[in-house]
Amino acid sequence: MKHKILLYEELSLNALPALQTQFYDGWILRFTSGYSYTNRANSINPLYQSSFDPTEKISECERRYFTQDQPTVFKITDSTDTELDKLLETGGYEVLTPTYLMTLDLTEGEITLGKCVFSNEINDKWLDVYFTLSKYTETKKREIARKVYENVKVSVLCGITDVDGIAVACGMCVIERGYAGLYNIVVNESDRGRGYGEEICASLLAKAKRLGAHTSYLQVVQENHAAVSLYKKLGYETTYSYWYRVKKKNV
């Protein structure tokens, strides 16, 4: 399982690149000017074997994030050393955003391709639709988001579903090594419950499968019951969980 978790963690790191990345004794430190929905782009990822004293490493990470005027955030998975998680808890780090990583075998069964306009790049049109449907209006964060997506160096597949020329849903797949990561699925608030979420997901998966993807994965917050139900309906199953440990105030 640890090897599988490492695979999906590496895929997700590439799918949402940080603007700055530092490597510190097996830990990956990501900085993106505070831009993140779930701390992914601004967190410490202890993925690989470590040899330094963890208490000293935590203090050094706090110092580095403090200089960036950012909270210190650790991303912890089911395969992370439990002693590190306990050490963070003792140090005042709170648990935030427990999340499932779910996977789907694309080689089994047929997936229906719905009405969807595709592009093989994260272009301005798709970004504008995504920001609009997400009600993401802050100019500075939009600019940072554009820089993040410009740094994606693996294959992407963006989709928009519209009705009478008006976008009602969008999403994207990031495809690497035959794995299609489903990201940024958004449905217009007034159009939810009409099947557009399922349609945009199925369309992206069908297209990704035609492009050679054999497995899909996604990340969904555990408390988002509507999204979890949708993904289970599509056939996704939980592979592992992760959560964040956040210290809001550095010392």
TORFI-870247 format. One record per residue (C-alpha): residue number from 0; residue in three letters; x, y, z. Coordinates in Angstrom, 1 decimal. Last residue first. Layout:
N
<zaba=NUM, koldo=ALA, u=X, v=Y, w=Z>
...
END
This chain:
251
<zaba=250, koldo=VAL, u=6.6, v=30.7, w=16.9>
<zaba=249, koldo=ASN, u=4.4, v=30.2, w=14.0>
<zaba=248, koldo=LYS, u=0.6, v=30.7, w=14.2>
<zaba=247, koldo=LYS, u=-1.9, v=28.7, w=12.2>
<zaba=246, koldo=LYS, u=-0.2, v=25.3, w=12.9>
<zaba=245, koldo=VAL, u=-2.0, v=23.0, w=10.5>
<zaba=244, koldo=ARG, u=-1.9, v=19.2, w=10.2>
<zaba=243, koldo=TYR, u=-3.6, v=18.2, w=7.0>
<zaba=242, koldo=TRP, u=-5.4, v=15.0, w=6.1>
<zaba=241, koldo=TYR, u=-5.0, v=12.0, w=4.0>
<zaba=240, koldo=SER, u=-7.0, v=8.9, w=3.2>
<zaba=239, koldo=TYR, u=-6.5, v=5.8, w=1.1>
<zaba=238, koldo=THR, u=-7.9, v=3.8, w=-1.8>
<zaba=237, koldo=THR, u=-11.5, v=4.8, w=-1.6>
<zaba=236, koldo=GLU, u=-13.5, v=3.4, w=-4.5>
<zaba=235, koldo=TYR, u=-14.7, v=5.1, w=-7.7>
<zaba=234, koldo=GLY, u=-17.5, v=3.5, w=-9.7>
<zaba=233, koldo=LEU, u=-19.3, v=6.5, w=-11.2>
<zaba=232, koldo=LYS, u=-22.0, v=6.2, w=-8.5>
<zaba=231, koldo=LYS, u=-19.2, v=6.2, w=-5.9>
<zaba=230, koldo=TYR, u=-18.0, v=9.5, w=-7.4>
<zaba=229, koldo=LEU, u=-21.4, v=11.0, w=-7.1>
<zaba=228, koldo=SER, u=-21.9, v=9.9, w=-3.6>
<zaba=227, koldo=VAL, u=-18.5, v=11.3, w=-2.5>
<zaba=226, koldo=ALA, u=-19.5, v=14.6, w=-4.2>
<zaba=225, koldo=ALA, u=-22.8, v=14.9, w=-2.3>
<zaba=224, koldo=HIS, u=-21.1, v=13.8, w=0.9>
<zaba=223, koldo=ASN, u=-18.5, v=16.6, w=0.9>
<zaba=222, koldo=GLU, u=-17.4, v=15.8, w=4.5>
<zaba=221, koldo=GLN, u=-14.7, v=13.4, w=3.3>
<zaba=220, koldo=VAL, u=-13.1, v=16.0, w=1.1>
<zaba=219, koldo=VAL, u=-12.5, v=14.5, w=-2.4>
<zaba=218, koldo=GLN, u=-9.3, v=13.7, w=-4.2>
<zaba=217, koldo=LEU, u=-9.4, v=12.0, w=-7.6>
<zaba=216, koldo=TYR, u=-8.0, v=9.0, w=-9.4>
<zaba=215, koldo=SER, u=-8.5, v=7.4, w=-12.8>
<zaba=214, koldo=THR, u=-6.9, v=4.3, w=-14.2>
<zaba=213, koldo=HIS, u=-6.2, v=2.9, w=-17.7>
<zaba=212, koldo=ALA, u=-5.6, v=6.2, w=-19.5>
<zaba=211, koldo=GLY, u=-4.8, v=5.6, w=-23.2>
<zaba=210, koldo=LEU, u=-6.2, v=8.7, w=-25.0>
<zaba=209, koldo=ARG, u=-9.5, v=6.9, w=-25.5>
<zaba=208, koldo=LYS, u=-9.7, v=6.4, w=-21.7>
<zaba=207, koldo=ALA, u=-9.1, v=10.1, w=-21.2>
<zaba=206, koldo=LYS, u=-12.0, v=10.9, w=-23.4>
<zaba=205, koldo=ALA, u=-14.3, v=8.6, w=-21.6>
<zaba=204, koldo=LEU, u=-13.1, v=9.9, w=-18.2>
<zaba=203, koldo=LEU, u=-13.6, v=13.5, w=-19.2>
<zaba=202, koldo=SER, u=-17.1, v=12.8, w=-20.5>
<zaba=201, koldo=ALA, u=-18.0, v=10.8, w=-17.4>
<zaba=200, koldo=CYS, u=-17.0, v=13.6, w=-15.1>
<zaba=199, koldo=ILE, u=-18.8, v=16.3, w=-17.1>
<zaba=198, koldo=GLU, u=-21.9, v=14.2, w=-17.3>
<zaba=197, koldo=GLU, u=-21.9, v=13.2, w=-13.6>
<zaba=196, koldo=GLY, u=-21.7, v=16.8, w=-12.6>
<zaba=195, koldo=TYR, u=-24.3, v=17.9, w=-15.1>
<zaba=194, koldo=GLY, u=-26.9, v=15.5, w=-13.7>
<zaba=193, koldo=ARG, u=-29.5, v=18.0, w=-12.9>
<zaba=192, koldo=GLY, u=-28.9, v=18.3, w=-9.1>
<zaba=191, koldo=ARG, u=-26.8, v=21.4, w=-9.5>
<zaba=190, koldo=ASP, u=-27.8, v=24.0, w=-12.1>
<zaba=189, koldo=SER, u=-28.3, v=27.0, w=-9.8>
<zaba=188, koldo=GLU, u=-24.8, v=26.5, w=-8.3>
<zaba=187, koldo=ASN, u=-23.0, v=26.1, w=-11.7>
<zaba=186, koldo=VAL, u=-21.2, v=22.8, w=-11.6>
<zaba=185, koldo=VAL, u=-17.5, v=22.5, w=-10.7>
<zaba=184, koldo=ILE, u=-15.1, v=19.6, w=-11.2>
<zaba=183, koldo=ASN, u=-11.6, v=21.0, w=-10.6>
<zaba=182, koldo=TYR, u=-9.6, v=17.8, w=-10.9>
<zaba=181, koldo=LEU, u=-9.9, v=14.2, w=-12.1>
<zaba=180, koldo=GLY, u=-6.4, v=12.6, w=-12.3>
<zaba=179, koldo=ALA, u=-6.0, v=10.3, w=-15.2>
<zaba=178, koldo=TYR, u=-3.3, v=7.7, w=-14.7>
<zaba=177, koldo=GLY, u=-1.7, v=6.1, w=-17.8>
<zaba=176, koldo=ARG, u=1.8, v=7.3, w=-16.8>
<zaba=175, koldo=GLU, u=0.5, v=10.9, w=-16.5>
<zaba=174, koldo=ILE, u=-2.9, v=12.4, w=-17.4>
<zaba=173, koldo=VAL, u=-4.3, v=15.5, w=-15.7>
<zaba=172, koldo=CYS, u=-8.0, v=15.5, w=-16.2>
<zaba=171, koldo=MET, u=-10.2, v=18.7, w=-16.1>
<zaba=170, koldo=GLY, u=-13.5, v=20.0, w=-15.1>
<zaba=169, koldo=CYS, u=-16.4, v=22.2, w=-16.2>
<zaba=168, koldo=ALA, u=-20.1, v=22.7, w=-15.6>
<zaba=167, koldo=VAL, u=-23.0, v=24.9, w=-16.6>
<zaba=166, koldo=ALA, u=-21.4, v=27.0, w=-19.3>
<zaba=165, koldo=ILE, u=-23.9, v=29.1, w=-21.3>
<zaba=164, koldo=GLY, u=-24.2, v=28.6, w=-25.1>
<zaba=163, koldo=ASP, u=-27.7, v=27.1, w=-25.0>
<zaba=162, koldo=VAL, u=-26.5, v=24.6, w=-22.3>
<zaba=161, koldo=ASP, u=-22.8, v=24.2, w=-21.8>
<zaba=160, koldo=THR, u=-20.5, v=21.5, w=-20.6>
<zaba=159, koldo=ILE, u=-16.8, v=22.4, w=-20.5>
<zaba=158, koldo=GLY, u=-13.8, v=20.1, w=-20.5>
<zaba=157, koldo=CYS, u=-10.1, v=20.3, w=-20.1>
<zaba=156, koldo=LEU, u=-7.6, v=17.5, w=-20.8>
<zaba=155, koldo=VAL, u=-4.1, v=17.8, w=-19.6>
<zaba=154, koldo=SER, u=-0.8, v=16.0, w=-20.4>
<zaba=153, koldo=VAL, u=2.1, v=16.6, w=-18.1>
<zaba=152, koldo=LYS, u=4.1, v=19.8, w=-17.6>
<zaba=151, koldo=VAL, u=1.7, v=21.8, w=-15.4>
<zaba=150, koldo=ASN, u=3.6, v=25.1, w=-14.7>
<zaba=149, koldo=GLU, u=1.1, v=27.3, w=-16.6>
<zaba=148, koldo=TYR, u=-1.6, v=25.9, w=-14.3>
<zaba=147, koldo=VAL, u=0.3, v=27.4, w=-11.3>
<zaba=146, koldo=LYS, u=0.8, v=30.7, w=-13.0>
<zaba=145, koldo=ARG, u=-2.9, v=31.0, w=-13.8>
<zaba=144, koldo=ALA, u=-3.7, v=30.2, w=-10.2>
<zaba=143, koldo=ILE, u=-1.4, v=33.0, w=-9.1>
<zaba=142, koldo=GLU, u=-3.2, v=35.5, w=-11.3>
<zaba=141, koldo=ARG, u=-6.6, v=34.3, w=-10.1>
<zaba=140, koldo=LYS, u=-5.4, v=34.7, w=-6.5>
<zaba=139, koldo=LYS, u=-4.4, v=38.3, w=-7.2>
<zaba=138, koldo=THR, u=-7.7, v=39.1, w=-8.9>
<zaba=137, koldo=GLU, u=-10.0, v=37.8, w=-6.2>
<zaba=136, koldo=THR, u=-13.2, v=36.6, w=-8.0>
<zaba=135, koldo=TYR, u=-13.5, v=32.8, w=-7.5>
<zaba=134, koldo=LYS, u=-17.2, v=32.2, w=-7.8>
<zaba=133, koldo=SER, u=-16.3, v=28.6, w=-8.6>
<zaba=132, koldo=LEU, u=-18.5, v=28.8, w=-11.7>
<zaba=131, koldo=THR, u=-16.8, v=32.0, w=-12.8>
<zaba=130, koldo=PHE, u=-13.2, v=30.9, w=-12.0>
<zaba=129, koldo=TYR, u=-13.7, v=27.7, w=-13.9>
<zaba=128, koldo=VAL, u=-15.3, v=29.4, w=-16.9>
<zaba=127, koldo=ASP, u=-12.5, v=32.0, w=-17.0>
<zaba=126, koldo=LEU, u=-9.9, v=29.2, w=-16.7>
<zaba=125, koldo=TRP, u=-11.5, v=27.3, w=-19.6>
<zaba=124, koldo=LYS, u=-11.5, v=30.3, w=-21.9>
<zaba=123, koldo=ASP, u=-8.0, v=31.3, w=-20.9>
<zaba=122, koldo=ASN, u=-6.5, v=28.0, w=-21.9>
<zaba=121, koldo=ILE, u=-5.6, v=25.0, w=-19.8>
<zaba=120, koldo=GLU, u=-4.6, v=22.8, w=-22.8>
<zaba=119, koldo=ASN, u=-5.8, v=19.8, w=-24.7>
<zaba=118, koldo=SER, u=-9.3, v=21.3, w=-25.1>
<zaba=117, koldo=PHE, u=-12.7, v=19.6, w=-24.9>
<zaba=116, koldo=VAL, u=-16.3, v=20.8, w=-25.4>
<zaba=115, koldo=CYS, u=-18.7, v=18.4, w=-23.7>
<zaba=114, koldo=LYS, u=-22.0, v=16.8, w=-24.5>
<zaba=113, koldo=GLY, u=-21.6, v=13.3, w=-23.0>
<zaba=112, koldo=LEU, u=-19.2, v=10.5, w=-23.6>
<zaba=111, koldo=THR, u=-20.6, v=7.4, w=-22.0>
<zaba=110, koldo=ILE, u=-18.2, v=5.1, w=-20.1>
<zaba=109, koldo=GLU, u=-18.0, v=1.5, w=-21.0>
<zaba=108, koldo=GLY, u=-17.0, v=-1.3, w=-18.6>
<zaba=107, koldo=GLU, u=-13.7, v=-2.3, w=-17.0>
<zaba=106, koldo=THR, u=-10.4, v=-0.8, w=-18.4>
<zaba=105, koldo=LEU, u=-11.0, v=2.5, w=-16.6>
<zaba=104, koldo=ASP, u=-10.3, v=1.1, w=-13.1>
<zaba=103, koldo=LEU, u=-11.4, v=3.9, w=-10.7>
<zaba=102, koldo=THR, u=-9.6, v=5.4, w=-7.8>
<zaba=101, koldo=MET, u=-10.4, v=7.5, w=-4.7>
<zaba=100, koldo=LEU, u=-8.1, v=9.6, w=-2.5>
<zaba=99, koldo=TYR, u=-10.3, v=10.5, w=0.4>
<zaba=98, koldo=THR, u=-9.8, v=13.7, w=2.4>
<zaba=97, koldo=PRO, u=-9.7, v=14.8, w=6.0>
<zaba=96, koldo=THR, u=-9.8, v=18.6, w=5.8>
<zaba=95, koldo=LEU, u=-8.0, v=19.9, w=8.9>
<zaba=94, koldo=VAL, u=-6.3, v=18.3, w=11.8>
<zaba=93, koldo=GLU, u=-4.8, v=20.7, w=14.3>
<zaba=92, koldo=TYR, u=-1.0, v=21.1, w=15.0>
<zaba=91, koldo=GLY, u=-0.3, v=22.1, w=18.6>
<zaba=90, koldo=GLY, u=3.1, v=20.5, w=19.0>
<zaba=89, koldo=THR, u=1.6, v=17.4, w=20.6>
<zaba=88, koldo=GLU, u=-0.4, v=16.9, w=17.4>
<zaba=87, koldo=LEU, u=2.7, v=17.3, w=15.3>
<zaba=86, koldo=LEU, u=4.6, v=14.7, w=17.3>
<zaba=85, koldo=LYS, u=1.7, v=12.3, w=17.0>
<zaba=84, koldo=ASP, u=1.6, v=12.7, w=13.2>
<zaba=83, koldo=LEU, u=5.4, v=12.2, w=13.2>
<zaba=82, koldo=GLU, u=5.1, v=9.1, w=15.3>
<zaba=81, koldo=THR, u=2.5, v=7.7, w=13.0>
<zaba=80, koldo=ASP, u=5.0, v=7.6, w=10.1>
<zaba=79, koldo=THR, u=3.1, v=8.6, w=7.0>
<zaba=78, koldo=SER, u=1.4, v=5.7, w=5.1>
<zaba=77, koldo=ASP, u=-2.2, v=6.7, w=5.8>
<zaba=76, koldo=THR, u=-1.3, v=10.2, w=4.6>
<zaba=75, koldo=ILE, u=-0.2, v=13.5, w=6.3>
<zaba=74, koldo=LYS, u=0.1, v=16.8, w=4.5>
<zaba=73, koldo=PHE, u=1.8, v=19.2, w=6.9>
<zaba=72, koldo=VAL, u=1.0, v=22.9, w=7.0>
<zaba=71, koldo=THR, u=3.0, v=25.8, w=8.6>
<zaba=70, koldo=PRO, u=1.0, v=29.0, w=8.2>
<zaba=69, koldo=GLN, u=2.4, v=31.5, w=5.6>
<zaba=68, koldo=ASP, u=4.2, v=34.8, w=5.9>
<zaba=67, koldo=GLN, u=6.9, v=33.5, w=3.6>
<zaba=66, koldo=THR, u=9.6, v=33.9, w=6.3>
<zaba=65, koldo=PHE, u=7.2, v=32.0, w=8.7>
<zaba=64, koldo=TYR, u=7.1, v=29.2, w=6.2>
<zaba=63, koldo=ARG, u=10.8, v=28.7, w=6.4>
<zaba=62, koldo=ARG, u=11.0, v=29.0, w=10.2>
<zaba=61, koldo=GLU, u=8.2, v=26.6, w=10.7>
<zaba=60, koldo=CYS, u=10.0, v=24.1, w=8.4>
<zaba=59, koldo=GLU, u=13.1, v=24.5, w=10.5>
<zaba=58, koldo=SER, u=11.2, v=23.8, w=13.7>
<zaba=57, koldo=ILE, u=9.6, v=20.7, w=12.2>
<zaba=56, koldo=LYS, u=13.0, v=19.5, w=11.0>
<zaba=55, koldo=GLU, u=14.5, v=19.9, w=14.5>
<zaba=54, koldo=THR, u=11.7, v=17.9, w=16.0>
<zaba=53, koldo=PRO, u=12.0, v=15.3, w=13.3>
<zaba=52, koldo=ASP, u=15.7, v=14.6, w=14.0>
<zaba=51, koldo=PHE, u=17.3, v=14.0, w=10.6>
<zaba=50, koldo=SER, u=17.3, v=10.7, w=8.7>
<zaba=49, koldo=SER, u=14.1, v=10.8, w=6.6>
<zaba=48, koldo=GLN, u=12.9, v=8.3, w=4.0>
<zaba=47, koldo=TYR, u=10.5, v=9.8, w=1.5>
<zaba=46, koldo=LEU, u=7.0, v=11.3, w=1.4>
<zaba=45, koldo=PRO, u=6.9, v=13.9, w=4.2>
<zaba=44, koldo=ASN, u=4.9, v=16.5, w=2.2>
<zaba=43, koldo=ILE, u=5.1, v=20.0, w=3.6>
<zaba=42, koldo=SER, u=2.3, v=22.3, w=2.4>
<zaba=41, koldo=ASN, u=1.4, v=25.3, w=0.3>
<zaba=40, koldo=ALA, u=0.1, v=23.9, w=-3.0>
<zaba=39, koldo=ARG, u=-2.1, v=21.2, w=-1.4>
<zaba=38, koldo=ASN, u=-3.5, v=23.5, w=1.3>
<zaba=37, koldo=THR, u=-7.1, v=22.6, w=0.4>
<zaba=36, koldo=TYR, u=-8.2, v=25.4, w=-1.8>
<zaba=35, koldo=SER, u=-4.7, v=26.8, w=-2.3>
<zaba=34, koldo=TYR, u=-3.0, v=30.1, w=-3.1>
<zaba=33, koldo=GLY, u=-0.8, v=31.1, w=-0.1>
<zaba=32, koldo=SER, u=2.0, v=32.5, w=-2.2>
<zaba=31, koldo=THR, u=2.5, v=29.1, w=-3.8>
<zaba=30, koldo=PHE, u=5.1, v=27.4, w=-1.6>
<zaba=29, koldo=ARG, u=5.7, v=23.6, w=-1.4>
<zaba=28, koldo=LEU, u=8.1, v=21.8, w=0.9>
<zaba=27, koldo=ILE, u=8.9, v=18.2, w=-0.1>
<zaba=26, koldo=TRP, u=10.3, v=16.1, w=2.8>
<zaba=25, koldo=GLY, u=12.9, v=13.4, w=2.2>
<zaba=24, koldo=ASP, u=15.8, v=15.3, w=3.9>
<zaba=23, koldo=TYR, u=14.6, v=18.8, w=2.8>
<zaba=22, koldo=PHE, u=13.6, v=19.4, w=-0.8>
<zaba=21, koldo=GLN, u=12.2, v=22.8, w=-1.7>
<zaba=20, koldo=THR, u=9.5, v=23.6, w=-4.2>
<zaba=19, koldo=GLN, u=8.4, v=27.0, w=-5.5>
<zaba=18, koldo=LEU, u=5.4, v=27.9, w=-7.7>
<zaba=17, koldo=ALA, u=3.8, v=24.7, w=-6.6>
<zaba=16, koldo=PRO, u=2.7, v=22.2, w=-9.2>
<zaba=15, koldo=LEU, u=-0.9, v=20.9, w=-9.2>
<zaba=14, koldo=ALA, u=-0.9, v=17.8, w=-11.4>
<zaba=13, koldo=ASN, u=2.7, v=17.0, w=-10.7>
<zaba=12, koldo=LEU, u=2.2, v=16.8, w=-6.9>
<zaba=11, koldo=SER, u=-1.0, v=14.8, w=-7.6>
<zaba=10, koldo=LEU, u=1.0, v=12.2, w=-9.5>
<zaba=9, koldo=GLU, u=3.7, v=12.0, w=-6.9>
<zaba=8, koldo=GLU, u=1.1, v=11.5, w=-4.2>
<zaba=7, koldo=TYR, u=-0.6, v=8.8, w=-6.3>
<zaba=6, koldo=LEU, u=2.6, v=6.8, w=-6.7>
<zaba=5, koldo=LEU, u=3.6, v=7.2, w=-3.0>
<zaba=4, koldo=ILE, u=0.2, v=5.9, w=-1.9>
<zaba=3, koldo=LYS, u=0.7, v=2.8, w=-4.2>
<zaba=2, koldo=HIS, u=4.2, v=2.1, w=-2.7>
<zaba=1, koldo=LYS, u=2.8, v=2.4, w=0.8>
<zaba=0, koldo=MET, u=0.0, v=0.0, w=0.0>
END
